[in-house]
Amino acid sequence: MKFVHYLEKITGVSIYPLLSFIIFGLFFLGMLLWVLKTDKNRLKDISRIPLD
């Protein structure tokens, strides 16, 4: 790929994949904690929204 040669010349370019992975992980960790802490009846109501 042509972009690889351009990206190798940029200093600190290796931080972007790491930063993206951290944001991705924190988002899904937050969603997991929200699902575990949320009342089960509320989750049932939310799951029925597309059917109402």
PyMOL Python script that loads the backbone (N, CA, C, O; Angstrom):
from pymol import cmd

cmd.read_pdbstr("""\
ATOM      1  N   MET A   1       0.830  -1.188   0.000  1.00  0.00           N
ATOM      2  CA  MET A   1       0.000   0.000   0.000  1.00  0.00           C
ATOM      3  C   MET A   1       0.872   1.248   0.000  1.00  0.00           C
ATOM      4  O   MET A   1       1.941   1.273   0.610  1.00  0.00           O
ATOM      5  N   LYS A   2       0.422   2.243  -0.665  1.00  0.00           N
ATOM      6  CA  LYS A   2       1.188   3.484  -0.754  1.00  0.00           C
ATOM      7  C   LYS A   2       1.182   4.262   0.551  1.00  0.00           C
ATOM      8  O   LYS A   2       2.126   4.995   0.844  1.00  0.00           O
ATOM      9  N   PHE A   3       0.120   4.106   1.338  1.00  0.00           N
ATOM     10  CA  PHE A   3       0.015   4.873   2.574  1.00  0.00           C
ATOM     11  C   PHE A   3       1.045   4.446   3.614  1.00  0.00           C
ATOM     12  O   PHE A   3       1.427   5.246   4.468  1.00  0.00           O
ATOM     13  N   VAL A   4       1.497   3.200   3.553  1.00  0.00           N
ATOM     14  CA  VAL A   4       2.446   2.697   4.535  1.00  0.00           C
ATOM     15  C   VAL A   4       3.730   3.514   4.499  1.00  0.00           C
ATOM     16  O   VAL A   4       4.290   3.832   5.548  1.00  0.00           O
ATOM     17  N   HIS A   5       4.195   3.852   3.321  1.00  0.00           N
ATOM     18  CA  HIS A   5       5.444   4.627   3.203  1.00  0.00           C
ATOM     19  C   HIS A   5       5.283   6.027   3.773  1.00  0.00           C
ATOM     20  O   HIS A   5       6.205   6.553   4.395  1.00  0.00           O
ATOM     21  N   TYR A   6       4.129   6.631   3.568  1.00  0.00           N
ATOM     22  CA  TYR A   6       3.893   7.972   4.107  1.00  0.00           C
ATOM     23  C   TYR A   6       3.734   7.930   5.629  1.00  0.00           C
ATOM     24  O   TYR A   6       4.220   8.816   6.333  1.00  0.00           O
ATOM     25  N   LEU A   7       3.063   6.915   6.123  1.00  0.00           N
ATOM     26  CA  LEU A   7       2.835   6.832   7.562  1.00  0.00           C
ATOM     27  C   LEU A   7       4.109   6.517   8.326  1.00  0.00           C
ATOM     28  O   LEU A   7       4.246   6.919   9.482  1.00  0.00           O
ATOM     29  N   GLU A   8       5.050   5.804   7.705  1.00  0.00           N
ATOM     30  CA  GLU A   8       6.311   5.487   8.380  1.00  0.00           C
ATOM     31  C   GLU A   8       7.136   6.740   8.630  1.00  0.00           C
ATOM     32  O   GLU A   8       7.941   6.772   9.560  1.00  0.00           O
ATOM     33  N   LYS A   9       6.951   7.761   7.822  1.00  0.00           N
ATOM     34  CA  LYS A   9       7.732   8.993   7.958  1.00  0.00           C
ATOM     35  C   LYS A   9       7.186   9.921   9.038  1.00  0.00           C
ATOM     36  O   LYS A   9       7.894  10.828   9.474  1.00  0.00           O
ATOM     37  N   ILE A  10       5.940   9.717   9.483  1.00  0.00           N
ATOM     38  CA  ILE A  10       5.339  10.574  10.496  1.00  0.00           C
ATOM     39  C   ILE A  10       5.778  10.095  11.872  1.00  0.00           C
ATOM     40  O   ILE A  10       5.608   8.921  12.202  1.00  0.00           O
ATOM     41  N   THR A  11       6.330  10.975  12.663  1.00  0.00           N
ATOM     42  CA  THR A  11       6.755  10.594  14.004  1.00  0.00           C
ATOM     43  C   THR A  11       5.545  10.474  14.903  1.00  0.00           C
ATOM     44  O   THR A  11       4.646  11.313  14.862  1.00  0.00           O
ATOM     45  N   GLY A  12       5.522   9.433  15.713  1.00  0.00           N
ATOM     46  CA  GLY A  12       4.443   9.223  16.656  1.00  0.00           C
ATOM     47  C   GLY A  12       3.189   8.634  16.052  1.00  0.00           C
ATOM     48  O   GLY A  12       2.137   8.657  16.690  1.00  0.00           O
ATOM     49  N   VAL A  13       3.265   8.104  14.838  1.00  0.00           N
ATOM     50  CA  VAL A  13       2.073   7.560  14.194  1.00  0.00           C
ATOM     51  C   VAL A  13       1.615   6.275  14.872  1.00  0.00           C
ATOM     52  O   VAL A  13       0.457   5.884  14.725  1.00  0.00           O
ATOM     53  N   SER A  14       2.484   5.621  15.600  1.00  0.00           N
ATOM     54  CA  SER A  14       2.109   4.359  16.242  1.00  0.00           C
ATOM     55  C   SER A  14       1.171   4.572  17.432  1.00  0.00           C
ATOM     56  O   SER A  14       0.589   3.610  17.934  1.00  0.00           O
ATOM     57  N   ILE A  15       1.018   5.798  17.882  1.00  0.00           N
ATOM     58  CA  ILE A  15       0.139   6.077  19.016  1.00  0.00           C
ATOM     59  C   ILE A  15      -1.326   6.043  18.601  1.00  0.00           C
ATOM     60  O   ILE A  15      -2.187   5.780  19.440  1.00  0.00           O
ATOM     61  N   TYR A  16      -1.635   6.300  17.330  1.00  0.00           N
ATOM     62  CA  TYR A  16      -3.031   6.344  16.880  1.00  0.00           C
ATOM     63  C   TYR A  16      -3.739   4.998  16.980  1.00  0.00           C
ATOM     64  O   TYR A  16      -4.870   4.960  17.464  1.00  0.00           O
ATOM     65  N   PRO A  17      -3.136   3.895  16.549  1.00  0.00           N
ATOM     66  CA  PRO A  17      -3.823   2.608  16.732  1.00  0.00           C
ATOM     67  C   PRO A  17      -4.018   2.267  18.204  1.00  0.00           C
ATOM     68  O   PRO A  17      -5.052   1.712  18.578  1.00  0.00           O
ATOM     69  N   LEU A  18      -3.054   2.587  19.028  1.00  0.00           N
ATOM     70  CA  LEU A  18      -3.166   2.314  20.458  1.00  0.00           C
ATOM     71  C   LEU A  18      -4.273   3.163  21.078  1.00  0.00           C
ATOM     72  O   LEU A  18      -5.061   2.665  21.882  1.00  0.00           O
ATOM     73  N   LEU A  19      -4.334   4.416  20.717  1.00  0.00           N
ATOM     74  CA  LEU A  19      -5.372   5.300  21.225  1.00  0.00           C
ATOM     75  C   LEU A  19      -6.755   4.836  20.770  1.00  0.00           C
ATOM     76  O   LEU A  19      -7.705   4.866  21.552  1.00  0.00           O
ATOM     77  N   SER A  20      -6.872   4.411  19.528  1.00  0.00           N
ATOM     78  CA  SER A  20      -8.150   3.909  19.022  1.00  0.00           C
ATOM     79  C   SER A  20      -8.571   2.659  19.763  1.00  0.00           C
ATOM     80  O   SER A  20      -9.749   2.501  20.086  1.00  0.00           O
ATOM     81  N   PHE A  21      -7.636   1.770  20.039  1.00  0.00           N
ATOM     82  CA  PHE A  21      -7.943   0.544  20.769  1.00  0.00           C
ATOM     83  C   PHE A  21      -8.394   0.849  22.191  1.00  0.00           C
ATOM     84  O   PHE A  21      -9.306   0.201  22.703  1.00  0.00           O
ATOM     85  N   ILE A  22      -7.773   1.817  22.827  1.00  0.00           N
ATOM     86  CA  ILE A  22      -8.145   2.190  24.194  1.00  0.00           C
ATOM     87  C   ILE A  22      -9.563   2.782  24.216  1.00  0.00           C
ATOM     88  O   ILE A  22     -10.363   2.446  25.090  1.00  0.00           O
ATOM     89  N   ILE A  23      -9.867   3.653  23.263  1.00  0.00           N
ATOM     90  CA  ILE A  23     -11.212   4.231  23.191  1.00  0.00           C
ATOM     91  C   ILE A  23     -12.244   3.147  22.929  1.00  0.00           C
ATOM     92  O   ILE A  23     -13.307   3.138  23.551  1.00  0.00           O
ATOM     93  N   PHE A  24     -11.944   2.237  22.020  1.00  0.00           N
ATOM     94  CA  PHE A  24     -12.822   1.116  21.704  1.00  0.00           C
ATOM     95  C   PHE A  24     -13.068   0.263  22.949  1.00  0.00           C
ATOM     96  O   PHE A  24     -14.209  -0.089  23.249  1.00  0.00           O
ATOM     97  N   GLY A  25     -12.005  -0.065  23.666  1.00  0.00           N
ATOM     98  CA  GLY A  25     -12.129  -0.893  24.865  1.00  0.00           C
ATOM     99  C   GLY A  25     -12.911  -0.202  25.971  1.00  0.00           C
ATOM    100  O   GLY A  25     -13.745  -0.830  26.623  1.00  0.00           O
ATOM    101  N   LEU A  26     -12.654   1.082  26.191  1.00  0.00           N
ATOM    102  CA  LEU A  26     -13.367   1.819  27.237  1.00  0.00           C
ATOM    103  C   LEU A  26     -14.854   1.938  26.924  1.00  0.00           C
ATOM    104  O   LEU A  26     -15.687   1.859  27.827  1.00  0.00           O
ATOM    105  N   PHE A  27     -15.187   2.125  25.659  1.00  0.00           N
ATOM    106  CA  PHE A  27     -16.594   2.223  25.277  1.00  0.00           C
ATOM    107  C   PHE A  27     -17.324   0.918  25.599  1.00  0.00           C
ATOM    108  O   PHE A  27     -18.388   0.942  26.217  1.00  0.00           O
ATOM    109  N   PHE A  28     -16.763  -0.212  25.188  1.00  0.00           N
ATOM    110  CA  PHE A  28     -17.448  -1.471  25.416  1.00  0.00           C
ATOM    111  C   PHE A  28     -17.387  -1.913  26.874  1.00  0.00           C
ATOM    112  O   PHE A  28     -18.282  -2.617  27.339  1.00  0.00           O
ATOM    113  N   LEU A  29     -16.365  -1.519  27.591  1.00  0.00           N
ATOM    114  CA  LEU A  29     -16.333  -1.777  29.020  1.00  0.00           C
ATOM    115  C   LEU A  29     -17.419  -0.964  29.722  1.00  0.00           C
ATOM    116  O   LEU A  29     -18.089  -1.463  30.626  1.00  0.00           O
ATOM    117  N   GLY A  30     -17.588   0.280  29.306  1.00  0.00           N
ATOM    118  CA  GLY A  30     -18.650   1.109  29.867  1.00  0.00           C
ATOM    119  C   GLY A  30     -20.027   0.553  29.558  1.00  0.00           C
ATOM    120  O   GLY A  30     -20.906   0.555  30.420  1.00  0.00           O
ATOM    121  N   MET A  31     -20.223   0.079  28.340  1.00  0.00           N
ATOM    122  CA  MET A  31     -21.514  -0.512  27.980  1.00  0.00           C
ATOM    123  C   MET A  31     -21.765  -1.786  28.777  1.00  0.00           C
ATOM    124  O   MET A  31     -22.896  -2.034  29.195  1.00  0.00           O
ATOM    125  N   LEU A  32     -20.742  -2.591  28.993  1.00  0.00           N
ATOM    126  CA  LEU A  32     -20.889  -3.816  29.777  1.00  0.00           C
ATOM    127  C   LEU A  32     -21.274  -3.493  31.209  1.00  0.00           C
ATOM    128  O   LEU A  32     -22.160  -4.133  31.776  1.00  0.00           O
ATOM    129  N   LEU A  33     -20.616  -2.504  31.796  1.00  0.00           N
ATOM    130  CA  LEU A  33     -20.950  -2.101  33.165  1.00  0.00           C
ATOM    131  C   LEU A  33     -22.363  -1.550  33.240  1.00  0.00           C
ATOM    132  O   LEU A  33     -23.076  -1.814  34.208  1.00  0.00           O
ATOM    133  N   TRP A  34     -22.783  -0.784  32.231  1.00  0.00           N
ATOM    134  CA  TRP A  34     -24.142  -0.244  32.218  1.00  0.00           C
ATOM    135  C   TRP A  34     -25.172  -1.360  32.161  1.00  0.00           C
ATOM    136  O   TRP A  34     -26.173  -1.323  32.877  1.00  0.00           O
ATOM    137  N   VAL A  35     -24.930  -2.355  31.310  1.00  0.00           N
ATOM    138  CA  VAL A  35     -25.875  -3.470  31.183  1.00  0.00           C
ATOM    139  C   VAL A  35     -25.943  -4.268  32.484  1.00  0.00           C
ATOM    140  O   VAL A  35     -27.025  -4.692  32.891  1.00  0.00           O
ATOM    141  N   LEU A  36     -24.816  -4.475  33.131  1.00  0.00           N
ATOM    142  CA  LEU A  36     -24.807  -5.258  34.367  1.00  0.00           C
ATOM    143  C   LEU A  36     -25.469  -4.516  35.527  1.00  0.00           C
ATOM    144  O   LEU A  36     -26.062  -5.145  36.404  1.00  0.00           O
ATOM    145  N   LYS A  37     -25.373  -3.189  35.540  1.00  0.00           N
ATOM    146  CA  LYS A  37     -25.926  -2.414  36.649  1.00  0.00           C
ATOM    147  C   LYS A  37     -27.383  -2.008  36.438  1.00  0.00           C
ATOM    148  O   LYS A  37     -28.075  -1.651  37.392  1.00  0.00           O
ATOM    149  N   THR A  38     -27.850  -2.063  35.188  1.00  0.00           N
ATOM    150  CA  THR A  38     -29.209  -1.608  34.884  1.00  0.00           C
ATOM    151  C   THR A  38     -30.230  -2.636  35.339  1.00  0.00           C
ATOM    152  O   THR A  38     -30.000  -3.843  35.276  1.00  0.00           O
ATOM    153  N   ASP A  39     -31.368  -2.122  35.801  1.00  0.00           N
ATOM    154  CA  ASP A  39     -32.468  -2.973  36.238  1.00  0.00           C
ATOM    155  C   ASP A  39     -32.963  -3.824  35.069  1.00  0.00           C
ATOM    156  O   ASP A  39     -33.099  -3.326  33.952  1.00  0.00           O
ATOM    157  N   LYS A  40     -33.229  -5.092  35.321  1.00  0.00           N
ATOM    158  CA  LYS A  40     -33.638  -6.031  34.275  1.00  0.00           C
ATOM    159  C   LYS A  40     -34.971  -5.641  33.645  1.00  0.00           C
ATOM    160  O   LYS A  40     -35.175  -5.861  32.451  1.00  0.00           O
ATOM    161  N   ASN A  41     -35.886  -5.060  34.434  1.00  0.00           N
ATOM    162  CA  ASN A  41     -37.166  -4.623  33.878  1.00  0.00           C
ATOM    163  C   ASN A  41     -36.979  -3.479  32.889  1.00  0.00           C
ATOM    164  O   ASN A  41     -37.674  -3.408  31.875  1.00  0.00           O
ATOM    165  N   ARG A  42     -36.050  -2.594  33.183  1.00  0.00           N
ATOM    166  CA  ARG A  42     -35.759  -1.500  32.247  1.00  0.00           C
ATOM    167  C   ARG A  42     -35.196  -2.046  30.944  1.00  0.00           C
ATOM    168  O   ARG A  42     -35.545  -1.555  29.871  1.00  0.00           O
ATOM    169  N   LEU A  43     -34.328  -3.055  31.017  1.00  0.00           N
ATOM    170  CA  LEU A  43     -33.779  -3.658  29.805  1.00  0.00           C
ATOM    171  C   LEU A  43     -34.869  -4.339  28.983  1.00  0.00           C
ATOM    172  O   LEU A  43     -34.819  -4.314  27.754  1.00  0.00           O
ATOM    173  N   LYS A  44     -35.846  -4.942  29.643  1.00  0.00           N
ATOM    174  CA  LYS A  44     -36.962  -5.547  28.914  1.00  0.00           C
ATOM    175  C   LYS A  44     -37.767  -4.481  28.187  1.00  0.00           C
ATOM    176  O   LYS A  44     -38.177  -4.677  27.043  1.00  0.00           O
ATOM    177  N   ASP A  45     -37.996  -3.337  28.863  1.00  0.00           N
ATOM    178  CA  ASP A  45     -38.729  -2.244  28.225  1.00  0.00           C
ATOM    179  C   ASP A  45     -37.959  -1.704  27.014  1.00  0.00           C
ATOM    180  O   ASP A  45     -38.551  -1.425  25.971  1.00  0.00           O
ATOM    181  N   ILE A  46     -36.658  -1.560  27.157  1.00  0.00           N
ATOM    182  CA  ILE A  46     -35.831  -1.057  26.059  1.00  0.00           C
ATOM    183  C   ILE A  46     -35.833  -2.043  24.893  1.00  0.00           C
ATOM    184  O   ILE A  46     -35.847  -1.630  23.734  1.00  0.00           O
ATOM    185  N   SER A  47     -35.819  -3.331  25.189  1.00  0.00           N
ATOM    186  CA  SER A  47     -35.794  -4.328  24.112  1.00  0.00           C
ATOM    187  C   SER A  47     -37.113  -4.376  23.347  1.00  0.00           C
ATOM    188  O   SER A  47     -37.139  -4.846  22.210  1.00  0.00           O
ATOM    189  N   ARG A  48     -38.197  -3.907  23.935  1.00  0.00           N
ATOM    190  CA  ARG A  48     -39.503  -3.912  23.277  1.00  0.00           C
ATOM    191  C   ARG A  48     -39.757  -2.666  22.437  1.00  0.00           C
ATOM    192  O   ARG A  48     -40.757  -2.609  21.721  1.00  0.00           O
ATOM    193  N   ILE A  49     -38.887  -1.673  22.504  1.00  0.00           N
ATOM    194  CA  ILE A  49     -39.097  -0.420  21.794  1.00  0.00           C
ATOM    195  C   ILE A  49     -39.286  -0.631  20.274  1.00  0.00           C
ATOM    196  O   ILE A  49     -40.199  -0.039  19.701  1.00  0.00           O
ATOM    197  N   PRO A  50     -38.461  -1.447  19.610  1.00  0.00           N
ATOM    198  CA  PRO A  50     -38.670  -1.609  18.157  1.00  0.00           C
ATOM    199  C   PRO A  50     -40.001  -2.263  17.809  1.00  0.00           C
ATOM    200  O   PRO A  50     -40.486  -2.094  16.689  1.00  0.00           O
ATOM    201  N   LEU A  51     -40.604  -3.001  18.730  1.00  0.00           N
ATOM    202  CA  LEU A  51     -41.847  -3.717  18.457  1.00  0.00           C
ATOM    203  C   LEU A  51     -43.084  -2.881  18.754  1.00  0.00           C
ATOM    204  O   LEU A  51     -44.182  -3.217  18.308  1.00  0.00           O
ATOM    205  N   ASP A  52     -42.917  -1.798  19.503  1.00  0.00           N
ATOM    206  CA  ASP A  52     -44.083  -0.973  19.862  1.00  0.00           C
ATOM    207  C   ASP A  52     -44.504  -0.054  18.746  1.00  0.00           C
ATOM    208  O   ASP A  52     -45.466   0.700  18.897  1.00  0.00           O
TER     209      ASP A  52
END
""", "prot")
cmd.dss("prot")
cmd.show_as("cartoon", "prot")
cmd.util.cbc("prot")
cmd.orient("prot")
